[in-house]
Amino acid sequence: MNIEWINGFTIKVSVENDEVIISANREGLLSLAKQLSDMAEMDMGMHVHYDEYNSLEKGSAQLIIEKVE
C-alpha cells in the first residue's frame, strides 16, 4: 500500500485508562481517512503499522490497523 501524507500532518496516539486516543490536526485526519479508504479496497489481512518512527508524534503508542473479513 502506498501511504501518502498531506504536508503538515500531525497525529499522536495515546492509551489512557484502557482508552485509545487518536489526536490529529486536519491534515492528519484527512491523511488517515484516505489511507483507510484505500485499505478498504485491499485484501483481507492487509495491515499498516504506525509508530513514532515512521508517522506518529514522538511519545505515541503504536497503532496497527488491520483489514478483516
Backbone as ProteinMPNN parsed JSONL, in Angstrom:
{"seq_chain_A": "MNIEWINGFTIKVSVENDEVIISANREGLLSLAKQLSDMAEMDMGMHVHYDEYNSLEKGSAQLIIEKVE", "coords_chain_A": {"N_chain_A": [[0.839, -1.169, 0.0], [0.596, 2.149, -0.871], [1.452, 4.667, 1.131], [0.331, 7.839, 1.692], [0.909, 11.14, 2.793], [-0.502, 14.214, 3.842], [1.003, 17.341, 3.585], [2.239, 18.79, 6.558], [0.887, 17.273, 8.412], [-0.088, 16.039, 11.645], [-0.148, 13.541, 14.06], [-1.035, 11.886, 16.972], [-0.986, 9.115, 19.129], [-2.356, 7.81, 22.023], [-2.713, 5.911, 25.067], [-4.941, 5.758, 27.608], [-6.225, 4.833, 30.659], [-7.237, 2.386, 29.582], [-8.292, 3.331, 27.213], [-8.027, 4.246, 23.834], [-6.648, 7.028, 22.349], [-6.739, 9.04, 19.592], [-5.21, 11.738, 18.377], [-5.299, 14.343, 16.145], [-4.403, 16.765, 13.637], [-6.094, 18.69, 11.054], [-4.889, 17.952, 8.586], [-3.725, 15.539, 9.315], [-6.0, 13.989, 9.952], [-7.295, 13.922, 7.452], [-5.346, 12.574, 5.961], [-5.283, 10.053, 7.269], [-7.939, 9.27, 6.759], [-7.921, 8.932, 3.957], [-6.046, 6.861, 3.731], [-7.367, 4.8, 5.129], [-9.6, 4.496, 3.497], [-8.37, 3.592, 1.146], [-7.342, 1.191, 2.133], [-9.661, -0.234, 2.604], [-10.321, -1.268, 0.147], [-8.515, -3.258, -0.3], [-7.034, -6.577, 0.07], [-8.167, -8.975, 2.548], [-6.538, -9.138, 5.683], [-4.601, -7.309, 5.158], [-2.524, -4.883, 6.616], [-1.45, -2.015, 8.496], [1.23, -0.477, 10.132], [1.644, 2.04, 12.447], [3.855, 4.248, 14.013], [6.006, 6.14, 16.263], [8.326, 6.345, 14.845], [7.859, 6.317, 12.141], [5.596, 7.821, 11.438], [3.936, 8.878, 13.479], [3.612, 11.268, 16.191], [6.31, 12.001, 18.454], [6.584, 9.917, 21.299], [4.199, 8.662, 20.987], [1.876, 5.919, 21.24], [2.078, 2.712, 19.642], [0.175, 2.013, 16.699], [-1.825, -0.267, 15.087], [-3.563, -1.056, 12.251], [-5.808, -3.262, 10.864], [-7.226, -5.025, 8.147], [-10.081, -6.965, 8.173], [-12.302, -9.717, 7.421]], "CA_chain_A": [[0.0, 0.0, 0.0], [1.338, 3.4, -0.936], [0.941, 5.559, 2.171], [0.562, 9.237, 1.372], [0.617, 12.08, 3.87], [-0.693, 15.609, 3.471], [2.016, 18.166, 4.249], [1.852, 19.438, 7.803], [0.075, 16.391, 9.261], [0.374, 15.597, 12.956], [-1.012, 12.515, 14.656], [-0.498, 11.288, 18.195], [-1.821, 8.049, 19.682], [-2.052, 7.538, 23.423], [-3.612, 4.99, 25.75], [-5.189, 6.222, 28.973], [-7.33, 4.112, 31.295], [-7.741, 1.409, 28.61], [-8.908, 4.012, 26.072], [-7.095, 4.699, 22.815], [-6.959, 8.381, 21.911], [-6.037, 9.468, 18.398], [-5.287, 13.197, 18.28], [-4.723, 14.71, 14.856], [-4.868, 18.005, 13.03], [-6.892, 18.5, 9.836], [-4.1, 17.211, 7.604], [-3.584, 14.177, 9.82], [-7.279, 13.288, 9.791], [-7.515, 13.668, 6.022], [-4.394, 11.533, 5.556], [-5.782, 8.766, 7.773], [-9.17, 8.933, 6.038], [-7.531, 8.431, 2.628], [-5.401, 5.567, 3.91], [-8.399, 3.827, 5.495], [-10.399, 4.268, 2.295], [-7.567, 2.727, 0.275], [-7.24, -0.122, 2.767], [-10.956, -0.913, 2.469], [-10.356, -1.911, -1.162], [-7.446, -4.253, -0.373], [-7.324, -7.928, 0.542], [-8.238, -9.263, 3.975], [-5.231, -9.366, 6.273], [-3.763, -6.132, 4.951], [-2.406, -4.103, 7.829], [-0.488, -0.914, 8.49], [1.775, -0.13, 11.444], [2.011, 3.438, 12.645], [4.569, 4.47, 15.27], [6.694, 7.423, 16.307], [9.494, 6.326, 13.972], [7.525, 6.442, 10.723], [4.47, 8.694, 11.092], [3.262, 9.487, 14.618], [4.385, 12.183, 17.007], [7.18, 11.388, 19.463], [5.888, 9.513, 22.511], [2.938, 7.995, 20.654], [1.752, 4.468, 21.292], [1.964, 2.115, 18.312], [-1.174, 1.767, 16.223], [-1.892, -1.198, 13.964], [-4.905, -1.175, 11.687], [-5.849, -4.473, 10.051], [-8.498, -5.308, 7.466], [-10.602, -8.321, 8.388], [-13.462, -10.086, 6.617]], "C_chain_A": [[0.886, 1.234, 0.0], [0.729, 4.378, 0.067], [1.334, 6.988, 1.832], [0.131, 10.104, 2.541], [0.435, 13.473, 3.299], [0.315, 16.429, 4.267], [1.452, 18.837, 5.494], [1.055, 18.556, 8.75], [0.734, 16.175, 10.617], [-0.66, 14.633, 13.516], [-0.305, 11.986, 15.89], [-1.495, 10.251, 18.685], [-1.385, 7.819, 21.122], [-3.09, 6.569, 23.979], [-3.711, 5.458, 27.196], [-6.401, 5.494, 29.521], [-8.02, 3.154, 30.323], [-8.49, 2.046, 27.447], [-7.812, 4.461, 25.117], [-7.56, 6.064, 22.335], [-6.096, 8.708, 20.704], [-6.282, 10.968, 18.268], [-4.597, 13.62, 16.992], [-5.243, 16.075, 14.404], [-5.621, 17.677, 11.738], [-6.154, 17.629, 8.818], [-3.9, 15.761, 8.023], [-4.855, 13.374, 9.646], [-7.562, 12.973, 8.332], [-6.585, 12.578, 5.501], [-4.871, 10.161, 5.999], [-7.039, 8.327, 7.03], [-8.858, 8.356, 4.663], [-6.91, 7.045, 2.745], [-6.409, 4.481, 4.275], [-9.291, 3.497, 4.303], [-9.662, 3.349, 1.323], [-7.501, 1.307, 0.825], [-8.537, -0.916, 2.608], [-11.057, -1.68, 1.156], [-9.317, -3.021, -1.306], [-7.895, -5.59, 0.211], [-7.378, -8.016, 2.062], [-6.836, -9.573, 4.481], [-4.264, -8.219, 6.066], [-3.706, -5.36, 6.256], [-1.333, -3.037, 7.677], [-0.076, -0.645, 9.932], [2.11, 1.355, 11.443], [2.753, 3.518, 13.979], [5.344, 5.784, 15.178], [7.904, 7.48, 15.373], [9.141, 6.478, 12.494], [6.339, 7.365, 10.435], [3.84, 9.413, 12.279], [4.202, 10.408, 15.399], [5.196, 11.415, 18.053], [6.372, 11.098, 20.723], [4.569, 8.812, 22.256], [3.022, 6.498, 20.901], [1.685, 3.95, 19.854], [0.493, 1.894, 17.987], [-1.085, 0.829, 15.036], [-3.353, -1.278, 13.531], [-4.886, -2.322, 10.705], [-7.22, -4.633, 9.411], [-8.867, -6.766, 7.729], [-11.822, -8.493, 7.509], [-13.958, -8.942, 5.823]], "O_chain_A": [[1.821, 1.336, 0.794], [-0.387, 4.86, -0.131], [2.516, 7.307, 1.701], [-0.879, 9.839, 3.193], [1.143, 13.865, 2.372], [0.465, 16.24, 5.474], [0.346, 19.376, 5.486], [0.59, 19.031, 9.786], [1.96, 16.135, 10.724], [-1.867, 14.87, 13.455], [0.886, 11.677, 15.851], [-2.705, 10.48, 18.66], [-0.199, 7.654, 21.406], [-4.187, 6.426, 23.441], [-2.713, 5.543, 27.911], [-7.478, 5.529, 28.926], [-9.248, 3.119, 30.251], [-9.251, 1.363, 26.762], [-6.788, 4.995, 25.544], [-8.719, 6.24, 21.961], [-4.868, 8.659, 20.779], [-7.414, 11.41, 18.075], [-3.432, 13.287, 16.775], [-6.356, 16.482, 14.736], [-5.763, 16.507, 11.381], [-6.722, 16.691, 8.26], [-3.906, 14.86, 7.184], [-4.809, 12.212, 9.242], [-8.018, 11.876, 8.009], [-6.994, 11.749, 4.688], [-4.871, 9.213, 5.213], [-7.19, 7.15, 6.705], [-9.483, 7.379, 4.252], [-7.213, 6.156, 1.949], [-6.312, 3.358, 3.78], [-9.69, 2.347, 4.122], [-10.257, 2.439, 0.748], [-7.593, 0.337, 0.072], [-8.504, -2.141, 2.49], [-11.81, -2.65, 1.069], [-9.255, -3.663, -2.355], [-8.987, -5.711, 0.767], [-6.729, -7.246, 2.77], [-6.041, -10.2, 3.78], [-3.223, -8.155, 6.72], [-4.723, -5.2, 6.93], [-0.433, -3.146, 6.845], [-0.912, -0.593, 10.834], [2.78, 1.852, 10.538], [2.323, 2.918, 14.964], [5.337, 6.452, 14.144], [8.449, 8.559, 15.138], [10.022, 6.741, 11.676], [6.094, 7.669, 9.267], [3.254, 10.479, 12.092], [5.424, 10.326, 15.275], [4.815, 10.324, 18.476], [5.575, 11.926, 21.164], [3.888, 8.409, 23.198], [4.086, 5.889, 20.789], [1.278, 4.68, 18.951], [-0.323, 1.625, 18.868], [-0.352, 1.096, 14.083], [-4.248, -1.533, 14.336], [-4.044, -2.359, 9.807], [-8.247, -4.407, 10.052], [-8.06, -7.674, 7.529], [-12.317, -7.531, 6.922], [-14.934, -9.079, 5.086]]}, "name": "protein", "num_of_chains": 1, "seq": "MNIEWINGFTIKVSVENDEVIISANREGLLSLAKQLSDMAEMDMGMHVHYDEYNSLEKGSAQLIIEKVE"}
